[in-house]
């Protein structure tokens, strides 16, 4: 259960609605029967089925209708954030590029048998509703009010979970942090003038393909210089990021949120240390490409001297060992009901849990952020003292969680090392993930037809 070799970063939802129409000549033989069916349909049916293809990714396509739907969604999100919209053609190129990457990942997941069943999907959607303090009907109404089709929302969530699992298997499992790396960060913090500070940042990344030649590198640098010129003349940084950035957060204005120094590459730390709030760096070159960073705000060490801890206990049941997923969920809901009616959680944990903590009544003691796997920690953080969760699934099995107490503790050296280790994992994970996504995209056959008239 402890968080050792895993981090669970969050990212934006990915639209992966795949149309069954004709593709490029190289793959036409595979999809031609579907096209013949569409063309043999009644005229009213054809009006619904036939659509302009704006991109081919291996043997699947993205249509103009799908692109328009995704652009509308992104535009609404940018407007809610108060981010000025880029020109429509610029937004179209950015959104389509992201859809191509997402479809490449979806195809890889399918090839590797990574999928999410309806039970897991419903559990995830219920969790999203709970996080937004809504029930399922309320969330559905809120989505429809924002013009988001609920069935498409479900498809997007399923795709997001699939990609997360693919990321865990292909990227997270390869990330390791040596104790010497933790030592280096702690030593650097003591000598750095900004030690103990955090930075709120925005970021523009113009990626450079693997094994790029001089012409490709020059073209990408020129693109970064164009973005930098717009920022320098006073254009809104969020708008420029939405127009130019290849980073996953680009279409959200490039907002990186608050980052501690250990969560940033040395290149970034050195560049932002002398900046004042509101200033941007020059163009920075890394193995991933060209970067521009804006410092929004900095805050000091006083906010990092304590850590919020939770005293928590749980019951763990493992599929196969304790029955099927469905059986376990029903059993846990029954256990939850029994506790809520007055039975002792510790007694039930001793009798049913297969975790090593069972003999202690499921007690995990006081835990700090990052001590536990992401799914467990997220569910735990949403609970009030003495409240019991619904069944929560992690890599270890299914958990029934009860929070007992919460407290704030002074950050010990041991906990500081744990925080640094977790931050380093997060930084390495994000860098490795972006590099891996780029490799998956580069291996795919892509025919981008957006500019065709």
N, C-alpha and C positions, 0 to 999 in steps of 0.2 A: 504493500500500500504506500510506503514511503516513496517520495519523488526522488529518484536516483538518476535514471537515464532518460528522462522524458520531460518535455515542455509542451504546453498546448496553446500556442499563440492563436489569437483570434484574427479573423479577416473578414472582408465583406462578402455578401452573398454572391454566388456566381450563377448567371442565367445559362442553362444548358438545354434549351428546347431544340431538338434536332429534327429537321424536315426531311421527308423521304422523297426527294426529287432527283433529277439527273445531275450528275457531277461532271468533272472534267473528263476528257477522252480517256485518260489513263485509268479511270475507274468507272467509266460509263457502263461497261458490261455488267458490273455488279448491281447498278441501280436502275438500268434501263427498263426492266419489267415494271418497276414502280411508276416510272414515267409513262409507260404505255397505258397502264391502268388509269392514271390521271387524265391522259388525253382521250381515252375512250369513254370517260364519264360524261354525264349530262352537262350541258353548258353551265347550269347553276352550280354544279359540283366543281367544275373546272375553275370557276371564278374563285372558289375557296382554296383549291389545291395548287394552282399554278402561281408561282411567285418568282420574282427575279432572284437569282442566286448571286450573293455578294462575296462568298468565299467557299472554297472547297477545302476540307481538312481530311486527308486520307480518303476514305470512301463515304464521307458524310458532308452535308452542306449547311451553310448558314444563309438564310434568306433575308431580303430587305425588310420584310414584315417583322421578323425576329429582331433585327437590328433596330428598327424603329421603336419596338416595344422596350427594348433594353435602354435605348437612348432616352426615352420618355421617363423611365424609372430613375436613371442617373440624374437627369435634369431636375426632377422633383427633389431628389436628395440634396443636390447642390443648392437649389433655391431655399430649402429649409435651413441649410447651414449659412445662408447669406453669401454664398460664393458666386461671383459673377460667372455667367455661362460663357464658355468659349464659343467661337463661331461654329455653326452647325456642322460644316464639313470637317473641322478639326475634331469636334466631339465624336463624329461618326468614325473617323479613323482610329481614335483612341479606344472607343468602345468596341469596335470590331476586332482590334488587335487583342484586347482582353478576352473577347469571346472565343477567338481562335485558340489562345492558350488554354482556356478553360475546357474547350472541346477536346483538345489534345490530351489533357489530363483525364477527362472522362473516358476517352477511348482506352487509355492505358489502364485505368481502373477496371474497365470491363474485361480487357484481355487477361488481367491478373485475378479475376474472380472476386473483386472487392465490391460488395453491395450492401445495401441497407434494407431490411425487411420493414413491413408496415408497422409492426409493433415498436421497433426502435425509432421509426420516424415519428409516430404519434407521441412517444415519450419525449423526444426532442422538442416537438412543437409545443407540448404542454409546458415544458420547462421554459421556453421562450415567452409564452403567455404569462407564466408565473413571474418571470423576471420583470415583465412590464406591468405587473399588478393587474392582470386581466384574466378572465376565464376564456375558454376557447371561443364561445360565441362572441364575446366582446372583442377579442383580437381579430376575429374574422370580419366583424363590422368595421373595425378601425382600418384594416387593410383595404377593404372595399371602398371606404371613404377616401382613401388615398389613391384610389384607382388601380389597386394591385389585385389581380385575380388570385383567389385563394388556392385553386388547384395548381397554378403556376408557382405560387409561393411554396407549396408543398414540394414541388419538383426541385425548386432552388435549394430548399433545406436538405433534401435527400442528396443532391449533388455536393453540397457543402460538406456533409458528413462523410460521403465517399472520399472526397479529396482529402479531408482531414485524416482519414484512416490510411490512405495511400501515403500521405506525408509521414505519418508515424512509422510506417514500415520501411519506406525508401530513404528517409532523411533522418528522423529523430533517433532511430536506432544506431546511427553511425556517429552521433555526437558524443564526444568525451571531453571532460575538462580536467586537466592535470592540476595537482595541488600546487605545483610550481607556478602555474598561470594565476591561481588565486593569490599566491604570495606576491607576484609581480604587481598585480593590481593594488594590493594593500600598500605596498611600498610606494608605488606611484602616487597614491592618494595622499600619503603623508607629505610628500615633497611638492605636490601640485598646489598652486595657489587656490584653485577652485575645489579643493578637497571638501567632500561633504555636500557639494551643491548638486542640484538637479537642473536640467534644462528642458524648457518646452520648445519644441522644434518643428519646423516644416522642412520638407525635403523634396528636391527634384532629382530624379535619376534618369539619365539617358544611357541605356545599356549598350555594351559593345559585344557583338557575337563572339563565341569561342573561335579561336584561330582566324580572327578577322585580318584581312590584308590592310595595307596602308590606305587604300582608297576608302574602305569601309570605316576605318578608324577616323579618317579625315571627315567623312560625311557625318558621323555621329558627333564628333567634336563641334562641327559647324552647327548642328542642331542644338547642342548645349549652349553654344555661344549666342544663338538666337534667343533662347530662353533667358539667358543671363542679361541680354540687352533689354528685353522687355521688363525684367525685374528692376534693372538699373534706372530705366526711364519712369518708373513709378507704377507700373501695372500691378494689379492685385496678384500677390504671390500664389494664392489658391487657384486663381484662374489660369495662371501660367503653368502651374503643376498639372491641372486637369488637361491642359492642352499639350504638354510636352513629356510629362514624367511617365516612365515605363514601370515604375514601382507599383506594387499592389495597392498602395494608398493614394496613387496619383489622382484617380477620379474622385477622391474625397478631399482634394485640395492639398495632398501631400503631408497631412498632419501626422507627426510621429508621437504626439503626446509628450508626457514628461519622461525624460531619460536620465538615468544616473551615468556618470562617466564610464563605469565599467560596462555599461550596455552600449557603448559607442566605440567604434574603431579609433585607434590612436590618431589616425588621419583627421577624423572629425573633431576629437577632443582638442587637438592642437589648433585647429582652425577656428573653433568657436570660443575658446578661452578669452581672447582679447576683445570679443564683440560686445557691443552694448545691445540692449533689447531693441528689436526692430531692424537690426543690421543683418546683412547676408554675407556669406563667404564668397571668395572668388571661386571659379570652377575648380573642383578637386578631381583628381584622377585616381581611380582604384582599379583592381583587376576586373570589377564588375562593369565599370564604365565611368561616366562623368557625373559629378554631383554638385548641387548647389544647395546650401543649407541656410535657413533663416532662423535666427534666435528670437523667439517671441518673448520669453521671460526666463528668469532664473530665480531659484529659491535656495535658501541656505540650509545648513546642517541641523538647525533646531527642529526641523520637521522629520528628522530621520533618527532621533536618539531613542525612540521607543518603538516597540513592535507589538501589534495586536495579536494576542494568543487566544486560542479556543480550547476548552476542555471538552472532549468529545468521545463518544463511544459508538460502537456499531455492531451489527450482525452481518456476517458475510456468508453467502451461499454461492456455490460454484456450479454452473451448468454441467450436466453429466453426472457429477458427483452428488448433486442435490436435486436433480430433475432437469426438465427443459426450462428454457427462458420463461415461457408462459407459466409453467407450474410454479417456478420460483417467485415470479411477480405476484401471483395469487396468494401464495403462502406468506409472502412478506406483508401484503396488505392485511391479511388476517392477523399477523403478529402486531402490526401497527395498531389495529383496532383493539386488540387485547390490551396493549399498553395504555392506550387512551382511555380504556375502561377501568384502569387501575392496577393491572398486573405489573410486576417488577421487570423492567427492561433487562437488568443484569441477570436475573434468573432465566429469562428466555434466551439471552445470549449464550449463557453457559450450556443450555440444553440444545441449542440449534446451530450456533455459529461454527463454521469450520476454520475460522481465523485463529492465529496463535493467541489473540487477545481474549478468547472465549472464557478461559478460566478466571480472568479478571473482570468478567461481566461485560466483555467487549470494550473495556476502557482503554483508550489510546493515550491518555494523559493530556498534557498541555502541548498543543502543536502551534507552530508559527507558519506564516505564509510561505509556501513553497515546500513544506515538509511532506505534503500528501499529493497524490496524483490529481490532475486538474479537475476531473469530473467530480471526485469526492469533495475537493476543496470548494468548488463552485456551489455544490448543493449545501455544504456545511455553512458557507458564508450567508446563504439566504435564509437560514433558520434563526429563530429567536431562542433564547435559553429555554430548555425543556421541550422544545418543539421537535417533532419527529418527521423525517423526510418521507416522501414516497420512495419506492425502490429506485436505486441509482446504480447504473452499470459502469464498471471500469474494466481495465484490462485484467483485473483479478477476479471479477465475478459481479454479483449483485450485492448492494449494501443497503441496510436500513440504518439511518444515521440519527443520533440524538445529540444535540448540543446541550451541555450541562452549565457551563459558565464561560464568561469572557473577561479578559483583563489586558492591561497594557503593561509591558515589561521593558526595563532598560535593555537596550541592545547589547548583548554580551559579545565578546570577541568571537566566540563559536558561532553565534547567530549571524554576526557580520560576515564571517567566512561563508556561511551557508547562503546569505543573500548575494554575495559576490559570485559564488559558484553558479547560482541560479541565473543571475544576470548574464554571465559569460555564456552559459548554455543557450539562453534566449538569443543573444547576439549571433553566436555561431550557427544556431538553428536557422535564423532568418536569412543569413547570408548563404548558407548551404541550400536552403529551400529555393531561393531566387535563382541560384546557379543551376539547380536541378530542373526547375521549371523551364528555364531557357534551353537546357539540353533536350528536354522532351519536345519542346516546340521545334527546335532545329532538326530533330530526327523525323518529324512529321512532314508529309507532302502537303504543302499549302499553296493554294491558288487564290490570291486576293484579287477579286474583280471589282472592288468598290469604285475604282476610278474609271471603269469602262463606261462608255456612253451607249 
